[in-house]
Amino acid sequence: MGTIRQNESKYAKAIDEKKREARKIDQQIENLIRSAIAASNKEAGKTTTSASKFLLTPEATLVANNFSANKGKLIWPVEKGIKSQGFGIYNDAVYPGIKHQSNGVVIATDPGSKARAIFEGEVIAILAVPGGNKGVQVKHGNFISTYYNLAELYVKKGDKVNIKDELGTIYTNRSNGQTRLKFYLYQDTDRLNPEEWVYRL
C-alpha cells in the first residue's frame, strides 16, 4: 500500500509539472491573442478601451461570417488522425480521482505529419514556449485557430494562408514515439470547443 501511495505522490508531482506547462502554453496563447487584437485595432485607427475584441473591417467580417457558417463542417487540422484528448474537464487515466482541464483538443497522428490550416486566414503569431515546441496562430476574421507542438514551421507572422495550407511539421516525442497536435479555437478572447466546429472531431 505504501508504494502505491509513494507512486501516487510521485505521479501527482509529474502531473503538477504537466499542468504548469499546459497553463504556460494557455497563458501564452491568450496573451498573444490579446496583443494581436490590440495591434489590429490600433492599425484600424481605433483605440478602444476593450482589448478583448477585434474591430473587423468589412473583409474580415466576411471571413468571420464564412467561418461561423461552417460550424461543424470545418476540416481537421491534420490530414489523418484520431482525437486522443477532448475539450473540457476529464479524469486522469491512471488515477481517476485526479481531474484535468483541457482548453483545446489533442489529435494523435503519424510521425512526419503536417498541421494544416482549417480555413483561410492570416498568421498573427508564432508561439515559442521556452523548453517547449512551436506553435502557429491563424486569424479568420475574429476567430483564431492555434496549432501547437510543432517541430518546424513553414509560415511566419503576416503570411496569408488558404484552407489546407501546411503550417509546420508536428513534433514526434522520441521517448514514446507519439506525434500529437494540440489544437485550440477562440473567438476573440473566448475559448471555443473545437469539437463543435470541426467535422466529426
Order of alpha helices (4+ residues) and beta strands (2+ residues): alpha-alpha-beta-beta-beta-beta-beta-beta-beta-beta-beta-beta-beta-beta
